[in-house]
Amino acid sequence: MGINFEPKQWEKVKANYELWWDNKLERPLIPVIISGRDPVRKQPIIPYLSQSTCNDLSISAKDIVDRISYSLESEVYLGDSFPYVNLDSFGPGVIVSFLGASLDNSTGRVWFHPNHVLPITELHFEYDSNNLWLNRIREICCEAMKLWQGQVLVGMPDLGGILDIISTFRPADNLLLDLYDYPEEVERLVWELHELWHKFYNEINDVLQPINPGYSDWSSIYSAKPVYVIQSDVSYMISPDMFDIFVKPELKATCSRLPRSMYHLDGVGQLAHLNSLLEIEELDVVQWVPGTGKPPQTEWPDVYKKIKNIGKKIQIYDGRKDIDQIVEQLGTGKGIHCHLGWEDCSDVNKIKSHLRKYGIE
């Protein structure tokens, strides 16, 4: 039976997303996937690729992709959704494993640990073409392109933010102290990693393209041009002055190298950097996540208005239930993208009715 998505549907998706990127779509983008369709074949016995299973190297990349395909065959795509694979299964900031850190998923979630904690003056990062995890991801991407032939969009793995990567190798308070004690060494590592980050990004894309029908990442947004959701979670703990010295220049450089970009503004501690962040002309989208225990997204209209008024687009994370209120607060749905939502098949009529409210058939 296969995946329930035709080339003409891809044409519509690509057209609408490009209108959105070009500020010509007068409505929000609302992708919704529902599960429950019968794949009409037996489920493969291997587990679905996830953070709890990603270290099982006994499973071939071909079988991993077939198992993912089975799940895709059970989906129905509504609104602005499309067949999509989120490759964040190897953990947040997977570049640290490309650079030699240990991948530990014993808790069911991936955590990374340095094999040795070196003084920052002795810390250097080098490219290793034989790295196990880099090659595993490339192998899976290769098999995905062979099987799906452009019918499914495979997103970029969660590569991680630059300071966040450094913090893995300088754990606990070490990096925060380094910002004071060894600022020149931190900057050296920032720009070393900047070059390596783009090398890894391009190498994975070299496997995905030109067959992959576009570009995406864990944010689930579609783009016909290279795109990435950049971040710096460590920035929650540093001052605006330090953000402008150690974070902003690299963010701006990455936004300049990528045709399209989004920033993952995670937690109230990062709001201190929002004005500075919005000064990056090349940044296209901001994804605001208030954080655990904080008021929900609908309680931050001033944040969304600030982002919107400066001319940036907005992604609402897990936001289909919140979009009506946020659109009302902003006075428009233009320039808004909802993070991809999965729903139960019993809700299909209700979902379709909600989508029609925005002129989405």
C-alpha positions in Angstrom: 0.0 0.0 0.0 2.9 2.3 0.7 3.1 5.8 2.0 -0.1 7.9 1.5 1.4 10.9 -0.1 1.4 11.7 -3.9 3.8 14.0 -5.9 1.0 16.5 -6.5 0.7 16.8 -2.7 4.4 17.5 -2.4 4.0 20.2 -5.1 1.3 21.9 -3.0 3.4 21.7 0.2 6.5 23.1 -1.5 4.5 26.0 -3.0 2.8 27.0 0.3 6.0 26.8 2.4 7.9 28.9 -0.2 5.2 31.5 -0.1 5.5 31.5 3.7 9.3 31.9 3.6 8.8 34.8 1.2 6.2 36.5 3.4 3.5 36.0 0.7 1.3 33.5 2.5 -1.6 35.2 4.3 -2.3 32.4 6.7 -0.3 30.3 9.2 1.2 26.9 8.3 -0.4 24.2 10.4 0.9 20.6 9.7 -1.0 17.8 11.4 -0.3 14.0 11.1 -2.8 11.5 12.3 -2.0 7.8 12.9 -4.2 4.7 12.5 -4.0 4.0 8.7 -3.5 0.3 8.0 -0.1 -0.3 6.4 -1.4 -3.6 5.0 1.7 -5.5 5.9 3.2 -7.1 9.0 5.1 -4.8 11.3 8.8 -5.4 11.3 10.1 -7.1 14.5 12.9 -4.6 15.0 12.3 -1.5 17.3 11.6 1.9 15.9 14.7 4.1 15.8 14.7 6.3 19.0 17.1 7.6 21.6 16.5 4.3 23.6 17.4 2.1 20.6 19.9 4.2 18.6 23.0 2.4 19.9 21.9 -1.1 18.7 24.4 -1.4 15.9 23.3 -5.0 15.2 20.3 -3.7 13.2 21.2 -2.8 9.7 20.5 0.7 8.4 18.3 -0.8 5.7 16.1 -2.5 8.3 16.0 0.7 10.4 14.6 2.6 7.4 12.1 -0.1 6.6 10.8 0.0 10.2 10.5 3.8 9.9 8.7 3.4 6.6 6.1 1.0 8.2 5.2 3.8 10.7 5.0 6.4 7.9 2.6 4.0 6.0 0.3 4.2 9.0 0.0 8.0 8.8 -2.4 10.4 7.1 -1.2 13.9 6.3 -3.5 16.8 7.0 -3.1 20.6 6.5 0.5 21.5 5.7 2.1 18.2 6.8 4.1 15.8 4.8 6.0 12.5 5.3 8.9 13.4 7.6 11.6 11.7 9.6 13.0 13.4 12.7 16.6 12.2 13.1 17.0 13.6 16.6 17.1 9.9 17.6 20.8 10.1 18.3 20.4 12.8 21.0 20.5 16.5 21.3 23.9 17.9 20.2 25.0 14.8 18.4 28.1 16.6 17.1 29.8 15.9 20.5 29.7 12.2 19.7 31.3 13.0 16.3 34.1 14.6 18.3 34.7 11.7 20.6 32.3 12.0 23.5 30.5 8.8 24.7 26.9 8.3 23.8 25.0 6.9 26.8 21.3 6.0 26.4 21.1 3.7 29.5 18.2 5.9 30.9 16.2 5.6 27.6 17.4 9.1 26.7 20.7 10.0 25.1 23.3 11.8 27.2 26.9 12.6 26.2 29.9 12.4 28.4 33.5 13.3 27.7 36.1 10.5 28.0 38.4 13.0 29.7 37.8 16.5 31.0 40.8 18.5 29.8 41.8 22.0 30.7 40.3 24.4 28.1 43.9 25.3 27.1 44.5 21.7 26.0 41.1 21.2 24.4 41.0 20.9 20.6 38.4 19.5 18.2 39.3 17.5 15.1 37.4 15.9 12.3 37.4 12.1 12.2 36.1 10.6 8.9 35.9 7.2 10.6 33.7 8.3 13.5 31.2 5.6 14.3 28.1 7.8 14.9 28.8 10.1 11.9 29.0 7.1 9.6 26.0 5.4 11.2 23.8 8.5 10.5 25.2 8.8 6.9 24.4 5.2 6.3 20.8 5.5 7.5 20.4 8.6 5.4 21.8 6.8 2.3 19.3 3.9 2.8 16.5 6.4 3.3 17.2 8.0 0.0 17.4 4.6 -1.8 14.0 3.5 -0.4 11.9 6.6 -0.5 13.3 8.3 -3.6 12.2 11.8 -2.5 8.8 10.9 -1.2 9.8 11.4 2.4 11.7 14.4 3.9 14.6 13.3 6.2 15.5 16.0 8.7 19.0 16.9 9.8 20.0 15.4 13.2 20.1 17.6 16.2 23.7 18.9 15.8 23.7 21.1 18.8 24.6 24.7 19.6 28.3 25.8 19.7 28.6 26.7 23.4 26.4 23.7 24.3 28.9 21.4 22.5 31.8 23.0 24.4 29.9 22.6 27.7 29.8 18.8 27.2 33.6 18.8 27.2 33.8 21.4 30.0 31.0 20.1 32.2 29.5 21.4 35.4 30.6 25.0 36.0 33.9 24.7 34.1 32.7 26.5 31.0 31.1 29.3 32.9 34.4 29.9 34.7 36.3 29.7 31.4 34.2 32.6 30.1 35.9 34.7 32.8 39.3 33.1 33.1 40.0 32.0 29.6 37.8 34.1 27.2 40.3 33.9 24.4 40.3 30.1 24.6 36.5 30.0 24.5 36.5 32.1 21.4 39.1 29.9 19.8 36.9 26.8 20.4 33.8 28.6 19.2 35.3 29.3 15.8 37.0 25.9 15.6 33.5 24.4 16.1 31.9 26.8 13.8 33.9 25.4 10.9 33.4 21.8 12.0 29.6 22.3 12.5 29.2 23.4 8.9 31.4 20.6 7.7 29.2 18.0 9.4 26.1 19.8 8.2 27.3 19.8 4.6 28.5 16.2 4.7 25.2 14.9 5.9 23.4 17.0 3.3 25.7 15.6 0.6 24.2 12.2 1.4 20.6 13.5 1.5 20.7 15.6 -1.6 19.6 15.9 -4.4 17.1 13.1 -3.6 15.7 14.5 -0.4 12.7 16.7 -1.3 14.0 19.6 0.7 15.6 20.5 4.0 14.5 20.3 7.6 15.6 19.4 11.2 13.9 18.6 14.5 11.8 21.7 14.2 9.9 19.9 11.4 9.7 23.0 9.2 10.1 22.5 5.4 12.4 24.6 3.2 13.5 24.2 -0.4 16.8 25.7 0.7 19.2 24.7 3.5 17.8 25.6 6.9 18.5 24.8 10.5 17.2 25.6 14.0 20.2 27.0 15.8 20.5 27.3 19.5 22.6 28.1 22.6 21.0 26.7 25.7 24.0 27.7 27.8 23.0 31.3 27.1 20.3 30.9 29.7 23.1 31.2 32.3 25.1 34.1 30.9 24.7 37.9 30.8 23.7 39.9 27.7 27.3 41.2 27.4 28.7 37.7 27.3 26.0 36.7 24.8 27.1 39.5 22.5 30.8 38.4 22.8 30.7 34.6 22.8 27.4 33.7 21.1 26.0 36.4 18.8 28.9 36.7 16.4 28.9 33.0 15.7 25.1 32.9 15.4 25.3 35.7 12.9 28.0 33.9 10.9 25.9 30.7 10.7 22.8 32.6 9.7 24.9 34.2 6.9 26.1 30.8 5.7 22.7 29.2 5.8 20.0 30.5 3.4 17.4 30.2 6.1 17.6 29.9 9.9 15.6 29.7 13.1 16.6 30.3 16.7 15.4 28.0 19.5 14.7 30.5 22.3 14.5 28.1 25.2 13.4 29.3 28.6 12.8 32.7 30.3 16.5 33.1 31.0 17.1 33.6 27.3 14.6 36.5 27.1 17.4 38.8 28.2 19.1 38.2 24.8 16.0 38.6 22.6 16.7 42.2 21.6 20.2 41.3 20.7 19.1 38.2 18.8 16.6 40.2 16.8 19.3 42.5 15.6 20.7 39.6 13.5 19.2 40.6 10.1 19.9 37.2 8.6 17.9 35.3 11.2 14.4 34.4 9.8 12.4 32.7 12.5 12.3 32.5 16.3 10.8 29.5 18.2 9.9 30.6 21.7 9.6 27.8 24.4 8.8 29.2 27.9 10.1 26.2 29.7 8.9 23.7 32.3 6.9 25.2 35.1 6.4 28.6 33.3 3.2 30.1 32.0 2.1 28.5 28.6 2.9 30.0 25.2 -0.4 31.9 25.2 0.7 34.0 28.2 3.6 35.7 26.4 1.9 38.0 23.8 4.6 40.7 24.3 7.3 38.2 23.3 5.5 37.2 20.1 4.7 40.8 19.2 8.3 41.8 19.6 9.4 39.1 17.3 6.6 39.8 14.8 7.1 43.6 14.8 10.8 43.3 14.0 9.9 41.3 10.9 10.8 37.8 12.0 8.6 34.8 11.6 7.4 32.7 14.5 7.2 28.9 15.2 4.8 27.9 17.9 6.2 24.7 19.5 3.5 22.0 19.9 1.1 24.8 19.2 -2.0 23.7 17.3 -4.1 24.0 20.5 -2.7 27.5 21.1 -2.7 29.0 17.6 -6.2 30.5 17.8 -5.3 32.6 20.8 -1.9 33.6 19.6 -3.3 34.6 16.2 -5.9 36.7 18.0 -3.2 38.4 20.1 -1.1 39.2 17.1 -4.0 40.2 14.8 -2.8 37.9 12.1 -1.7 34.3 11.3 0.8 35.4 8.7 4.3 34.3 9.3 3.4 31.7 11.9 4.3 28.0 11.7 3.0 25.4 14.1 5.4 22.7 15.2 4.3 19.4 13.7 1.5 17.7 15.6 0.5 14.1 15.8 -3.1 13.3 16.6 -5.4 10.2 17.0 -7.4 9.3 14.0 -10.7 9.7 15.9 -10.1 13.5 15.9 -9.9 13.8 12.1 -13.2 15.7 11.5 -12.5 18.1 14.3 -9.0 18.7 13.0 -10.3 19.3 9.4 -12.8 21.7 10.7 -10.1 23.7 12.6 -7.9 23.8 9.5 -10.8 25.1 7.3 -11.0 28.0 9.7 -7.7 29.2 8.2 -8.6 28.2 4.6 -6.6 25.0 4.7 -8.2 22.1 2.9 
